[in-house]
Amino acid sequence: MVDKINAPDGQPVAVPANVAPVWVPTPDMLNPDSYRVNVNGVMEAITQPLYSYQSYPAAGSANPFVFFQSQPIGTITAEDTNMQLAGQLPAPQSFLVQGVGIDLLGGSAAARVGATSANGLLNDFWAVMRRGVFVLTIGSKDYLQSGPLMQLPVRSHVNGVAAVADATTPAATLQTMIQVGYSDGPVFNPRPLLIPPSQNFKATISFPAGAVALPSADANCRIGVQLYGTLYRPAQ
């Protein structure tokens, strides 16, 4: 049946669909559980780290590096962070922090040719990671402070086997070197900390004794924080 209204001449005309009367709720519409996209009252727990990366200036920074304060928008992509909101988890999600790791990813080649005094990934890594203070803040309180950064290794690093061959002349000092720097050891596991829905949180890395420049002057270095743990979200 088509709803109609009367025109000025008294003739009925069809009511446009976008202004038709709202349907009266049927009995099943009175129970919203019939239309939920989630299982009512049931949460699922998945292993899902939270991560946040940003550029590390070649000259270092006197200001703290602040993490988990952005989301993939514009020039920031999923390679930089998997946060859905800046500085908080969208309701009704929550996150249980079970491990922490600091990552420094150089932009220069791991294998190179040059004199022994040339700087590369290993020297950059040592310069930065032997310094620094990490702080995890939830709400208005700091719940973890640790330093130097090398005390917080991430779960993965570069590994492999390599072979090199050198050819030199009396007038040259050609050398082939392979170098990659990384922290080794188990991931630091603090007492589990639950970040509730919509609660502001952040991680910071600072260098109180002064900015740390990269010996290689690498313009493509990145530093990041991995929060390992469990993400709680509504079951579907």
Contacts in CASP RR format, 6 or more apart in sequence:
PFRMAT RR
TARGET T0000
AUTHOR 0000-0000-0000
METHOD contacts of the structure
MODEL  1
MVDKINAPDGQPVAVPANVAPVWVPTPDMLNPDSYRVNVNGVMEAITQPL
YSYQSYPAAGSANPFVFFQSQPIGTITAEDTNMQLAGQLPAPQSFLVQGV
GIDLLGGSAAARVGATSANGLLNDFWAVMRRGVFVLTIGSKDYLQSGPLM
QLPVRSHVNGVAAVADATTPAATLQTMIQVGYSDGPVFNPRPLLIPPSQN
FKATISFPAGAVALPSADANCRIGVQLYGTLYRPAQ
2 14 0 8 1.000
2 15 0 8 1.000
3 14 0 8 1.000
3 15 0 8 1.000
3 20 0 8 1.000
3 21 0 8 1.000
4 12 0 8 1.000
4 13 0 8 1.000
4 14 0 8 1.000
4 15 0 8 1.000
5 12 0 8 1.000
5 13 0 8 1.000
5 15 0 8 1.000
6 12 0 8 1.000
6 13 0 8 1.000
7 13 0 8 1.000
15 21 0 8 1.000
28 34 0 8 1.000
29 35 0 8 1.000
33 40 0 8 1.000
37 236 0 8 1.000
38 234 0 8 1.000
38 235 0 8 1.000
38 236 0 8 1.000
39 234 0 8 1.000
39 235 0 8 1.000
39 236 0 8 1.000
41 234 0 8 1.000
42 234 0 8 1.000
42 235 0 8 1.000
43 92 0 8 1.000
43 232 0 8 1.000
43 233 0 8 1.000
43 234 0 8 1.000
43 235 0 8 1.000
44 232 0 8 1.000
44 233 0 8 1.000
44 234 0 8 1.000
44 235 0 8 1.000
45 230 0 8 1.000
45 231 0 8 1.000
45 232 0 8 1.000
46 230 0 8 1.000
46 231 0 8 1.000
46 233 0 8 1.000
47 229 0 8 1.000
47 230 0 8 1.000
47 231 0 8 1.000
48 82 0 8 1.000
48 229 0 8 1.000
48 230 0 8 1.000
48 231 0 8 1.000
49 82 0 8 1.000
49 226 0 8 1.000
49 227 0 8 1.000
49 228 0 8 1.000
49 229 0 8 1.000
50 68 0 8 1.000
50 82 0 8 1.000
50 83 0 8 1.000
50 95 0 8 1.000
50 226 0 8 1.000
50 227 0 8 1.000
50 231 0 8 1.000
51 81 0 8 1.000
51 82 0 8 1.000
51 224 0 8 1.000
51 225 0 8 1.000
51 226 0 8 1.000
51 227 0 8 1.000
52 67 0 8 1.000
52 68 0 8 1.000
52 69 0 8 1.000
52 70 0 8 1.000
52 80 0 8 1.000
52 81 0 8 1.000
52 83 0 8 1.000
52 203 0 8 1.000
52 224 0 8 1.000
52 225 0 8 1.000
53 67 0 8 1.000
53 79 0 8 1.000
53 80 0 8 1.000
53 81 0 8 1.000
53 103 0 8 1.000
53 105 0 8 1.000
53 222 0 8 1.000
53 223 0 8 1.000
53 224 0 8 1.000
53 225 0 8 1.000
54 65 0 8 1.000
54 67 0 8 1.000
54 80 0 8 1.000
54 222 0 8 1.000
54 223 0 8 1.000
54 224 0 8 1.000
55 220 0 8 1.000
55 221 0 8 1.000
55 222 0 8 1.000
55 223 0 8 1.000
56 65 0 8 1.000
56 104 0 8 1.000
56 128 0 8 1.000
56 214 0 8 1.000
56 221 0 8 1.000
56 222 0 8 1.000
56 223 0 8 1.000
58 213 0 8 1.000
58 214 0 8 1.000
58 216 0 8 1.000
58 217 0 8 1.000
58 218 0 8 1.000
58 219 0 8 1.000
58 221 0 8 1.000
59 211 0 8 1.000
59 213 0 8 1.000
59 214 0 8 1.000
60 207 0 8 1.000
60 211 0 8 1.000
60 212 0 8 1.000
60 213 0 8 1.000
60 214 0 8 1.000
61 207 0 8 1.000
61 211 0 8 1.000
62 207 0 8 1.000
62 210 0 8 1.000
62 211 0 8 1.000
64 204 0 8 1.000
64 205 0 8 1.000
64 206 0 8 1.000
65 204 0 8 1.000
65 205 0 8 1.000
65 206 0 8 1.000
65 223 0 8 1.000
66 202 0 8 1.000
66 203 0 8 1.000
66 204 0 8 1.000
67 202 0 8 1.000
67 203 0 8 1.000
67 204 0 8 1.000
67 205 0 8 1.000
67 224 0 8 1.000
67 225 0 8 1.000
68 81 0 8 1.000
68 83 0 8 1.000
68 86 0 8 1.000
68 87 0 8 1.000
68 201 0 8 1.000
68 202 0 8 1.000
68 203 0 8 1.000
68 225 0 8 1.000
68 227 0 8 1.000
69 86 0 8 1.000
69 87 0 8 1.000
69 202 0 8 1.000
70 76 0 8 1.000
70 80 0 8 1.000
70 81 0 8 1.000
70 83 0 8 1.000
70 86 0 8 1.000
71 81 0 8 1.000
71 83 0 8 1.000
71 84 0 8 1.000
71 85 0 8 1.000
71 86 0 8 1.000
72 78 0 8 1.000
72 80 0 8 1.000
72 81 0 8 1.000
72 82 0 8 1.000
72 83 0 8 1.000
84 90 0 8 1.000
84 93 0 8 1.000
87 200 0 8 1.000
87 201 0 8 1.000
87 202 0 8 1.000
88 197 0 8 1.000
88 198 0 8 1.000
88 199 0 8 1.000
88 200 0 8 1.000
88 201 0 8 1.000
89 95 0 8 1.000
89 195 0 8 1.000
89 196 0 8 1.000
89 197 0 8 1.000
89 198 0 8 1.000
89 199 0 8 1.000
90 197 0 8 1.000
90 198 0 8 1.000
91 197 0 8 1.000
91 198 0 8 1.000
92 197 0 8 1.000
92 233 0 8 1.000
92 234 0 8 1.000
93 197 0 8 1.000
93 231 0 8 1.000
93 232 0 8 1.000
93 233 0 8 1.000
94 194 0 8 1.000
94 195 0 8 1.000
94 196 0 8 1.000
94 197 0 8 1.000
94 231 0 8 1.000
94 232 0 8 1.000
95 194 0 8 1.000
95 195 0 8 1.000
95 227 0 8 1.000
95 229 0 8 1.000
95 230 0 8 1.000
95 231 0 8 1.000
95 232 0 8 1.000
96 192 0 8 1.000
96 193 0 8 1.000
96 194 0 8 1.000
96 195 0 8 1.000
96 229 0 8 1.000
96 230 0 8 1.000
96 232 0 8 1.000
97 136 0 8 1.000
97 190 0 8 1.000
97 192 0 8 1.000
97 193 0 8 1.000
97 194 0 8 1.000
97 195 0 8 1.000
97 227 0 8 1.000
97 228 0 8 1.000
97 229 0 8 1.000
98 189 0 8 1.000
98 192 0 8 1.000
98 228 0 8 1.000
98 229 0 8 1.000
98 230 0 8 1.000
99 187 0 8 1.000
99 188 0 8 1.000
99 189 0 8 1.000
99 190 0 8 1.000
99 227 0 8 1.000
99 228 0 8 1.000
99 229 0 8 1.000
100 134 0 8 1.000
100 136 0 8 1.000
100 144 0 8 1.000
100 146 0 8 1.000
100 152 0 8 1.000
100 187 0 8 1.000
100 188 0 8 1.000
100 190 0 8 1.000
100 225 0 8 1.000
100 226 0 8 1.000
100 227 0 8 1.000
100 228 0 8 1.000
101 152 0 8 1.000
101 153 0 8 1.000
101 154 0 8 1.000
101 155 0 8 1.000
101 187 0 8 1.000
101 188 0 8 1.000
101 225 0 8 1.000
101 226 0 8 1.000
101 227 0 8 1.000
101 228 0 8 1.000
102 129 0 8 1.000
102 134 0 8 1.000
102 149 0 8 1.000
102 152 0 8 1.000
102 153 0 8 1.000
102 154 0 8 1.000
102 183 0 8 1.000
102 205 0 8 1.000
102 223 0 8 1.000
102 224 0 8 1.000
102 225 0 8 1.000
102 226 0 8 1.000
103 154 0 8 1.000
103 222 0 8 1.000
103 223 0 8 1.000
103 224 0 8 1.000
103 225 0 8 1.000
103 226 0 8 1.000
104 124 0 8 1.000
104 125 0 8 1.000
104 128 0 8 1.000
104 129 0 8 1.000
104 149 0 8 1.000
104 221 0 8 1.000
104 222 0 8 1.000
104 223 0 8 1.000
104 224 0 8 1.000
105 221 0 8 1.000
105 222 0 8 1.000
105 223 0 8 1.000
105 224 0 8 1.000
106 121 0 8 1.000
106 124 0 8 1.000
106 125 0 8 1.000
106 218 0 8 1.000
106 220 0 8 1.000
106 221 0 8 1.000
106 222 0 8 1.000
107 121 0 8 1.000
107 218 0 8 1.000
107 220 0 8 1.000
107 221 0 8 1.000
107 222 0 8 1.000
108 120 0 8 1.000
108 121 0 8 1.000
108 124 0 8 1.000
108 216 0 8 1.000
108 218 0 8 1.000
108 220 0 8 1.000
110 121 0 8 1.000
110 158 0 8 1.000
110 178 0 8 1.000
110 179 0 8 1.000
110 180 0 8 1.000
111 162 0 8 1.000
111 164 0 8 1.000
111 176 0 8 1.000
111 177 0 8 1.000
111 178 0 8 1.000
112 118 0 8 1.000
112 120 0 8 1.000
112 176 0 8 1.000
112 177 0 8 1.000
112 179 0 8 1.000
113 174 0 8 1.000
113 175 0 8 1.000
113 176 0 8 1.000
113 177 0 8 1.000
114 174 0 8 1.000
114 175 0 8 1.000
114 176 0 8 1.000
114 177 0 8 1.000
115 173 0 8 1.000
115 175 0 8 1.000
116 175 0 8 1.000
116 177 0 8 1.000
119 214 0 8 1.000
119 215 0 8 1.000
119 216 0 8 1.000
119 217 0 8 1.000
120 179 0 8 1.000
120 215 0 8 1.000
120 216 0 8 1.000
120 218 0 8 1.000
121 179 0 8 1.000
121 180 0 8 1.000
121 181 0 8 1.000
121 216 0 8 1.000
122 179 0 8 1.000
122 180 0 8 1.000
122 181 0 8 1.000
123 179 0 8 1.000
123 215 0 8 1.000
123 216 0 8 1.000
124 214 0 8 1.000
124 215 0 8 1.000
124 216 0 8 1.000
124 218 0 8 1.000
124 221 0 8 1.000
125 181 0 8 1.000
125 182 0 8 1.000
126 181 0 8 1.000
127 212 0 8 1.000
127 213 0 8 1.000
127 214 0 8 1.000
127 215 0 8 1.000
128 149 0 8 1.000
128 212 0 8 1.000
128 214 0 8 1.000
128 223 0 8 1.000
129 148 0 8 1.000
129 149 0 8 1.000
129 150 0 8 1.000
129 183 0 8 1.000
130 148 0 8 1.000
130 149 0 8 1.000
130 150 0 8 1.000
131 148 0 8 1.000
131 149 0 8 1.000
131 207 0 8 1.000
131 209 0 8 1.000
131 212 0 8 1.000
132 147 0 8 1.000
132 148 0 8 1.000
132 149 0 8 1.000
132 205 0 8 1.000
132 206 0 8 1.000
132 207 0 8 1.000
132 208 0 8 1.000
132 212 0 8 1.000
133 145 0 8 1.000
133 146 0 8 1.000
133 147 0 8 1.000
133 148 0 8 1.000
133 205 0 8 1.000
133 206 0 8 1.000
133 207 0 8 1.000
133 208 0 8 1.000
134 144 0 8 1.000
134 145 0 8 1.000
134 146 0 8 1.000
134 147 0 8 1.000
134 149 0 8 1.000
134 152 0 8 1.000
134 203 0 8 1.000
134 204 0 8 1.000
134 205 0 8 1.000
134 225 0 8 1.000
135 142 0 8 1.000
135 144 0 8 1.000
135 145 0 8 1.000
135 203 0 8 1.000
135 204 0 8 1.000
135 206 0 8 1.000
136 142 0 8 1.000
136 143 0 8 1.000
136 144 0 8 1.000
136 145 0 8 1.000
136 193 0 8 1.000
136 201 0 8 1.000
136 202 0 8 1.000
136 203 0 8 1.000
136 227 0 8 1.000
137 143 0 8 1.000
137 201 0 8 1.000
137 202 0 8 1.000
137 203 0 8 1.000
137 204 0 8 1.000
138 193 0 8 1.000
138 195 0 8 1.000
138 199 0 8 1.000
138 200 0 8 1.000
138 201 0 8 1.000
139 199 0 8 1.000
139 200 0 8 1.000
139 201 0 8 1.000
143 190 0 8 1.000
143 193 0 8 1.000
144 190 0 8 1.000
144 193 0 8 1.000
146 152 0 8 1.000
146 188 0 8 1.000
149 183 0 8 1.000
149 205 0 8 1.000
150 183 0 8 1.000
151 183 0 8 1.000
151 188 0 8 1.000
152 183 0 8 1.000
152 187 0 8 1.000
152 188 0 8 1.000
153 182 0 8 1.000
153 183 0 8 1.000
153 184 0 8 1.000
153 185 0 8 1.000
153 186 0 8 1.000
153 187 0 8 1.000
153 188 0 8 1.000
154 182 0 8 1.000
154 183 0 8 1.000
154 187 0 8 1.000
154 226 0 8 1.000
155 187 0 8 1.000
155 226 0 8 1.000
155 228 0 8 1.000
157 180 0 8 1.000
157 181 0 8 1.000
157 182 0 8 1.000
157 183 0 8 1.000
157 184 0 8 1.000
158 180 0 8 1.000
158 181 0 8 1.000
158 182 0 8 1.000
162 178 0 8 1.000
164 176 0 8 1.000
164 177 0 8 1.000
164 178 0 8 1.000
165 176 0 8 1.000
166 174 0 8 1.000
166 175 0 8 1.000
166 176 0 8 1.000
167 174 0 8 1.000
168 174 0 8 1.000
187 228 0 8 1.000
195 201 0 8 1.000
203 225 0 8 1.000
203 227 0 8 1.000
205 223 0 8 1.000
205 225 0 8 1.000
214 221 0 8 1.000
END
